[in-house]
């Protein structure tokens, strides 16, 4: 045998040993096996009647479905058993790896270390915004249930000692006796990136089995309706789906995520309290106090004025983050800004362009006031400093920020916001998206977040909310389709009048149900679960009743097959109908938690789950409908109507259980109206790479909430400041 032949044989053997491929090969064999048997029977008896063909089709469809369902159950059991052997400390260690990789990538995209982090500093906040230092010390040393401190020597003597800069925040948190800190700052003061830096620094110092810092945007939390721990657990499951696995027996919590939270192995870092609606910010602080346990650490960020209004309202109930202290971020030092912009410029010619601006830094003129926050300095360097391969002379000149027409700080900030997106898209060798189109699409998404979502989280599974009346139109279409299909089947089995009546009633019920209850969320896969007694009873009864009816019609009326064949069909059909009801449970089963989920990865999982749901539902419906119609109206009619019923029911179940189908419909509709690109997810990923968006787990957010607000309110016909390079097609 030649070497190529041996390699080919080894390839096929390796494929056969691969669990997924092996299961697929077995399913194909089971699909073809009945027809091999039929071929033998034909050679012996020289013919097969319609009844025999019916049995062959049912067995040929039923055996692969049963095998694949069993394979799904087997793999889920093995994966759960593997994950269930990990202690919570080991799970926390794996989660720490995922969190570190996630925020290291985000820091690189945001150019946190290019050329180096801006030197953000802070001082102690107004004492009226926090508990007294003495109360913190007393609670940490003698509070009921609080762990005994290993040493009090590391604690700060007073809040005044908490001032610092840069990477000192991790030390400041360790100096707070209770480990609870509020970080306050003006818009753009650098709160979010400081939290990213804090997460990475905490992970560097983390001991094996210790708490894992989790940075979460708190804007999507509704404190009136949802417990903080439940909301945080849901965020963990979306961003780290491996945590959906049950923990070891005896550990509190249905999932590893819940168990980590219950065991104090999660250090929540809640970013953006100011992004919660104003009327519930005070209650949000109270709800945070309600769930904090003795010794549990916490970090919260908020704008200064919004925090003051939330906890010290003029006409309302005062509240304080229990056992927490607060620090306030300071404006950037003028010399630090000069050095940073020069170091980022890359050469003497690019540095010289900044001279008119540098002369204004540290003064009260508009540009001097504007360039005191990391946000504005970051936008300025993106707009005016050249990137590798660019000529500084071809770019906009920084001296435009000193224009006398810019009357105040807000005007300068507006120029920077408006110039940022064209600058982000000015260098694109692939020429995929023009700056004008990108700004139009980003503006649409910003308005969607501002007016519909009322928050910063751009979740692909909520895109359908951008289309007014989408739920009603979907309910109407679903009701018409399911009603027409039901009427067609009923009319073919009985009579046209009965089919019309039954179809109308079914369509109305489907439409009403979709209008009132349909709200898709991403699913992580399809796996076996231990079925409840009611699930088993309903699935078994449905299969037995429908299949017995079909077998009785065929056997007693002697239409195509005899009684024995009808009994066999009863069993096969009952199994086919019953199995999908046993296996549909939307939870993924990854083996470990050492990887985080991106929006594209969540979409891929949901799409795969939706396809499986579609296939299983179609398999459950195709044969019974085909048989019921076929025995009465002919084989061809039965096949056509059965296949149609299976495909339609599979699509409806996929729409109901997974978020991908509604996302595809919404994206297609919006793309047809030129409001979004056809390749939306690659566009969002590219916008993230360019620094226009940031990624927070499974969702995107704009670089800053103020950029979102500006894009949402700006007229869409303009693509940038007049005369801006790159305001047309990407270069």
N, C-alpha and C positions, 0 to 999 in steps of 0.2 A: 504493500500500500504506500502511496506517495505521502510526502510530508504534508501537502495540502489536504489530502484526504483525512489524515490523522488529526490535523488541526480542526477541520470541519466537524469531525466526529466529537472531538473534545468540546468544541463550541456547543454542539447540540446537547451533549451530556451536561455541560455546565448550565445551559438554559433549563434543562429538565430538573436540575437540582435547585434552581432558584425558586423559592416558595411561590411567588406571584405567578411566574411563568408556568410552573408545574401545575398550579391550580387551573390556569387558563387552558393548558393542554388537556388536562383531565376533563374539563367542561366540554371542550371540542369533541373529545372521544365519546363522551356520554351523549352529545348531540347527534353524532353519526352512528352510534352503536345500534339503535333500533332500526335504522335503515339497512344496516348490514344484515341484521336478522331478517328483515323483510325480503332482502335479495335472496337469501337462502330459501325462504318460504315460497317465493315466486318460482324458483327453479324446481321446487318439488310439486307445487300445486298449480303453477302456471297462471295464477291470477290473484288479485287482492280486491275485495269489495270495498265499498265506501266506508263501511264500519271499521274494517281493518286499517284503512288509511287514517281514519279519525283517531284510532287508538295509537297508531305510530306517531302522529303529530303531537298528541298530548303527552306521550311518554318522552318524545324527543325534546319537547319544550320543558317538561317538568323536571327531568333528571338534572340538566345543567343548572337550573334555578336552585334546586335543593342542594346540589354540591357547592355552588358559590355561596349560598347562605351559610352552609356549614363551615366553609373556609373562612368566611368573614368572622363567624363566631369563634373559630379556633384561634385565629390570629389575634383577635381582640382579647381573648382569654390569656394567651401567652404574653401579650404586651402588658396587660393589666397585672399579671402575676410578676413580671419582671419589675415594673414600676412600683408595685406594692411591696417589694422587698427592700426598698430604699428607706432609710430613716429620714425624719424631717430635716436633720442636720445635713444629710447628703443631698436632699432635694434643694435646700437653701444654698448649698455650695454650687450646684448646677445652675440654679437661678442667678447667682452672682456672676457666673461666667457670661450668661446671656445678657444681663443688664450691662455689664462692662463693655461687651462687644457692641451693644446697641448704642451706648452714649459715646464711645470712642469714635464710632463711625459718624455720629451726628456732630461731634466736636470737629472732626476733620472737614465735614461738609461746610460747617459754619466758619472754618478757618480760625478756630480758637487759638491755635498755636502758630499762626502764620501772620506776622513774624513771631508774635508772642501775645498772651492774653493782655488786654487792656488792664491797667492797674486800678481796679475798682476798690474803693475804700469805704469804710462805714464807721459810724459812731453810735453811741447808745441813744436809743430813741427817747422821746418824751416819757418820763416815768409814769404819767397818767395812763399810758396805753398798755401797761403790763402790771402784773402782780409785783408786790414788793419783794426785794431780794431776800429779806429775812424769812418771808413765808416760803420761798423756794427752798432755802436751806433747811428750815424746820421740816418741811414735807419730805425732802429727800433723805433726811437722817432719822426721822421718827414717825413717818407716815405709816398708817396701817396697810400692810401688804407690800410696802415698798422694799425692794432688796437692800440689804445692808451695803453701803458704799465701801468699795475696796480701799479707797483713800479719799480724804477730803482735801489733800494738799494740791490736787490739780484744779480745784474749783477757783474761780475768780473771787477776789475779795469783795467786789462790788460791781454793779453794771458798768461803771466807768472803765473797768479793765477789759471790757469786751471789744473795744475799738481795735480795728485792724485793717488789713488790705490783702487782696489777692488770695493766695492759698491758705491764709490764716483762718478762714471760716471753719474749717474742720477742727481746728484747735479751739475756736470760740465755742463751738457746740459742745466739745468735751468739757469746757470750763463752766457750763451752765449746770447747776446741781441736778436739775430735773431732766435735762436733755431736750427741753422744749423751747423753740425759738421762732420768733416772727421776724421776717426780713422785709422791711418796708422801703419803698423807693418811688420816685417820680416815674412817669411813663418813659420807657427807654433807658432807665438807669442801669440796666444790666442784671435784673433779678433772675431771669430764666437761665442765662448762660452761667451766672454764678452758681445756680443750683446744679447745672450739668457738671461744673467743676467740683462742686461739693460731693456729688454722687461718685465721681471717679476717685476723688481723694479718700472718701470713706471706704470704697472697695479696696483701695491700696492698703489701708490699715486694718481691714476686716480680718478677724481671726476665723479659722475654719469652724463652721457651724454657727457663726454669729448672725445677727440680723442683717438683712439685705436692704439697702436703700432703694426705694422705688419712687421715681419722679413721675408724678401724674398731674395732668392739667385738670384742675378741679371744676372747670367751667361747665362740664357736662353733668355734674352732680346736682340733683334736685333735693335739697335738704328737707323739704316739706314732705315728700313722698318716699324717700329712700334713706335707709340707714347708711352711714358712711362706710362701715365695714362691708356691708353687702355690695355697695357701689364699687369699692376698691377691689373686692373679690371678683366682680364681673370684669373690671378692667384687666386684672391679672389673667383671667381665663381667655380674653380676646388676644392679649399681647403675648402670652406664654401658654398656649393651649395644652401643653403637657401637664400643667397643674390641674387639669380636669380629672386626672387619675385619682381614684380613692386612696387615702393614706393607709398605713399599716393598721391592722385591727387594734382597737382600743384608743386610737388617737381621735380627738374631737374634730369633727368637721366632715362633710360629705366628700370634699375634694382636698387635694393637697394645698390648693390656694387658701381655702377656708382654714385648713389646719395650720398653715404658716401664720396667718393672721391671728388665729386664736392662741397660738403659742408665743406670740411676740417676736417672731422671726422676720417681720417686715417693719422697716423704718419708713413711714410715709413722709414724702416730701411733696406737699400739696402746693402747686404753683398756680397763681392767678385767682386768689379769692375775690379780687375786684371784678372778675369777669362773670361772677354769679349775679343774677338780677338784684338790684339794690334792695328791694323789699325783703329779701330772704338772706341777706348777708349776716345780719345779727342772729337770726335763728340758726344759720349754718355754724357760727361759732359755738352756740349752745349745743348743737348736735355733736360737734366735735368733742366738746367737754363730756358729753354723755357716754361716749364710747371709749374714751381713754382710760386705760387700766393703770394701776400703780406701777411705776417704773417704765412705762411706755414712752418712747421718744417721738418727737414730731417736729417738722419744720413747715412753716406756712409762709407764703409770700403774698404781698398785697401792696397796692398803692397807698400812700400815706393818708390822703384825704378820705378815700373810700373806707379805709380801716377805722379811722377816727369816727366817721359817721355811722359805721356799723356797730361799734361797741360803745360809743358815747353819743347816742342820738339826742337831739335837742328835746324832742317830745316822744320819748320811748323808753324801753327797758334797757338799762345798761348791762353789759356783759363783758367778761374778760376771758381770754384764753387761759384756762386754769393752769397755774404753775408754770406759766411761760414768761419769758422776757423778750425784749424786742431791740433790734438794731435798725439803723436807718442809713441807706446808701448815700454817699456824698457825690456832688458834682465832680467831674474829672478835673484834675489839675492841668492848667494851660501848658506848662512845660512838658507834661507827660503826653498830651495830645500832639504837640509839635514833634516830639521825638518819635512817637508811634507812626505818624503819617510820613515822616521822613524815612524811617526804617522800612516802611512798606513800599515806598515809592520806587526803589530799585536802582536809582542812579541820580547823579547831580542835576541833570536836565529836568527830570520829573520833580525833584525836590524844589527846584527854583520856581516852579509854577505856583507853589504854595505861599510865597513871600507876602502877597497882599493879605491873605487870610491870616497868616501867623502874626502879622502886625496887629490884628484885631482881637486875638485870643486873650482872654483875661480881662476884657473890657465889657462894658454894658451895651455895646452896639449889637444889632440883631445876630450877626454871624458869631460873635463872641459868646452870646448867650446860648445859641443853638448847639454849638460844638462843645457842650459840657456833658453829654450823655454818650455811652457806648453805642447806642442805636444810631445816632446821627453821625458820629465819627465813622462807624462801620459803613453807613450808606455813602458818606463822602469819599472814602477810599475806594469803594466799589465803582463810583461814578467817575472819579477824576484820576485815580492812579492806574497806570497801564498794567496789563497782565502779560505774562510771557508771550512774546510774539507780536505785541502791539507797540505802535509808536506813540509816545506821549503827545507829540504835536498834533496828532489826528483826533485827540479827545477834547471833550469840553474843558474849559479852563476854570480852575477853582475861583478865580477872581470875580466870577459872576455872582458869587455868594455875598460879595461886598457891595453889590449894586445899590444905589441910593433908593431905587424903587421898592426895595424890600424893606418895608416900614418896621417890621417887628420880627420877633423870633419865629412866630408861626409862619410867616411868609417864607423865611429861609427853610424851615422844615418842609413846607409844601414843595419847594423847588427840589429838594433832595428826594422826597417821596416820588414825585412825578418823574424824575430822571432815573430812578433806580431800575425799574423794569426794562426800559430800553437799554440801559447799560448792561444789565444781566444777559440780554440777548444780542448784544452787539458782536459777539465773537462766537460764531457757530459754523464750523467748516462743513458740516453736513447740510446746512441750510434747510433744516426740517420745519422750523416755525419762525415766522417773521415776528419782529417785536410788536408790530401793530396787532397781529392776530393774537399773540400771547397776552397782550394787555387787555384785549377785548374779552378773551376767555377767562382770564384771571379776575377781571372786573365782574363778570357774571357770577363766578364762584364766590367772590367776596360779597356780592349782594345776596346771594343764596344764604350765606352764613349770617349776615347782618339781619336780614328780614324774615327768614324762615327758621333757620336753626337757632338763632339768637345765641351764638357762641362761636368759639374759634375752631372747633373740631370738624374737619372736612372728611367725613366718612363716606366711602363710595356707596354703601348700602342705604344711605339716606338721600341719594341723588334724586329719587323719584319725587321727593317732597318739593323739588324745584319746579315741578309741572303742576299748575293749578288743576284740581279735579282729577288727578291721576288715579286715585283710589276708586272714584266713581266710574271712570271710564273702564278701568280694569274689571270692576265688578260687573259692569254692563256687558263687556265682551265675554267674560267668563260665564256669566249667566246665559247669554245667548248660545255660546258654544256647547256648554254642558246640557242645556235644555234641548238643543237641536240633536245632539248625540243621543240623549235619552229617548227623545221622541222617535228618532230613526230606529233605534233598537226595538223599542216597544211596538212601533208600527209594523216592523218586520215580523215580530213574533206573534202579535195579536191582530190589531186593526189600526187603520190610520187615525180614526177619531180618538181612540184611547191613547195612541202615541202622542198626538198633539196635546191632549190634556195633561198627560204625565210629564211631557217635556216642558210645558209651560210652568207647571208647579215646581219642577226640579230647578229650572232656570231661575225662577224668582227666589227660591230658597238659597241657591248658590250666590246670587247677586247680593242679597241681604246679608248673608254671612260674611262675604268678602268686604262689604262696605263697613261693617261694624267691628270685625275682628282682625282683618288682615293687616299686619305690620311686620314686614320681613326683617329678619336679622341674620347675620352670617352664621352658618353652621360649619363645624369643623370636620365633619365626616359622617359616615354611617357605620354603626357598630352594633353588635349583638348586645342585648341587655337581658337580664333574667326577667322574663315576662311576668306581669302581674296576673292574678287569677282571672280578673275581668277581661284582660287582653286575650288570654287563651280561650276563654269561653266564647267571646264575641267572634274571634277569628274562626274557631272551629265550627260554631253554629252557622256563620255566614257561608263558609265553604261547604258544609254538609247539606244545608238547605238548598243552595243553588245547584250544587252538583247532583243531589238526589232528584231535584226537579228535572234537570236535564236528562239524567239517566232514566227516569221514569217515562218521560215523553218518548225518548228514543226506544226504550225496551218494550214497554207495554203496547205502544202504537206500532211497533215493528217498522219504524220509518226507514231506518238505515242499518241498525244493529240490533242484536238480541239482548236479553236481560243480563247475561253475564258480562257482556261488554259495557252495558250501562253501569253495572256495579263497579267495574274497573275504572271507568271514567269518573264515577263519583269519588273514589278514593284519590285519584290523581288530581282532579280539579280542587278538591278540598285542601290538599297539600299546597297546590300552587297559590290558592287564594289565602290560605292561612299563614304561610311563611312570611310574606312581607310585613304583616302586622306584628310579627315577633322581633323584627330586626331593626325597625326604624327608630333610632335614638340618636339625636344630633350631638354627638360628642366625639372628639378626636382621641386617638390613642397613640401619641408619640411615645418614644421610649424614654426620653429624658427632657429636662427643662433647660438645656444648655444653649438653646437658640431662641431668639425673639422673632415675632412675626411682623413682617412688613405689610402694608396695605395690599400689595400684589400677591403676597403669599396667602393672606386671608382670603382674597378673591379666588385664588387657585383652589384652595381647600373647599370653599363653598361651591365652586363650579363642579368640582369632582363629586361632592356629596349630592348636588342637584342632579347630576347625570345618573348616579346610582339610583337615587329615588325615582327618577323618570323610568329607568329600565326595569326596576323591580315592580313598580306599579303597572307598567305596560305588560309585563309578563303575567301579572295576576289577573289582568282584564282581557287580554287577547283571546285566550282559549275559551273561557266560559261564554263570552259573547259570540265568538265564532261558532261554537257548538250549538248554542240556543238558536241562533239565526240559521245556521247551516242545515240543521235537521229539518227545518220547516220551509226555508226559502231557497235552499240549494247551496252547494259547496262554495261556489264563487262568491255569492252574496255574503255568506258567512265569513269568508276570509277577508273580504274587503271591509265589511262593517266591523269585524273583530279587530283588525289591524288599526282602523281609524279610532275605535273606542280606546284601545290600549295606548296609542300615541297621545290622544287628547287627555285622557285621565292622568297619564304620566306627566304631561306638561302642567296640568293643574296642580298636581301634588307638588311638583318641583317649584312652582310659583308660590305655593302656600308655605312650604317648609324652608326653602333656600332663598337667599337674597339676590343671587346672580341673575335669574331671569328678569326680575323687575329692573335691575341695574342696566341690563342690556337694552331693554325696551326704552328706558328713560334716556340712556346715552344716545341711542339711535335717533330718538325723536329730537333731542336737543341738537345733535349734530346736523340733522336735516334742516333745522332752523338756523344753522350757523352760529349757535350760541356756545358750542363746545366742539373740540376736535373729535374726529372719529376714533383716533387712538388716544383715548383719554388717559388711561393709566400710564403709558409711556410718557405722555406730556407732563403728568404730575411728577413722575419720577425725575424727569429732566429738570423741571422747575425746582425740585428739591436739590438736585445736584448743583444748580446755579445759585442756590442760596435764597431764592424767592420764597420757597416753602421750607418748613422744618417738619421732621417726622417725629411723632409722639406715639410710638407703638404702632398700632394698626391704623392710625389716622394721620392725615397731614394737617398742618396749621400754617398760616402765613407767618413769614419771618417775625412779624410783630403785629399785635392787634391793631396798632395805629396804621400800619400799612394796609391791613384789611379794610379798615374804615375809610381810608383815603380812596382806595380802588373802588369801593362800593358807592361812594358819593360822587366820584369824578365822571364827567360825561364820557361815554364810550367811543365817541367819534374821533377823539384825539388819541394818539399813541405815544405821547410823551411831550416834553417841553419842546416848543417849536425850535427847529434847528438842531435838535439833539441827534448825535450820530447814532445810527441804528434804529431810528424811529420808524423806518420803513422795513425793508427786508433785512434779515439777519446777514451780517457780513461773513 
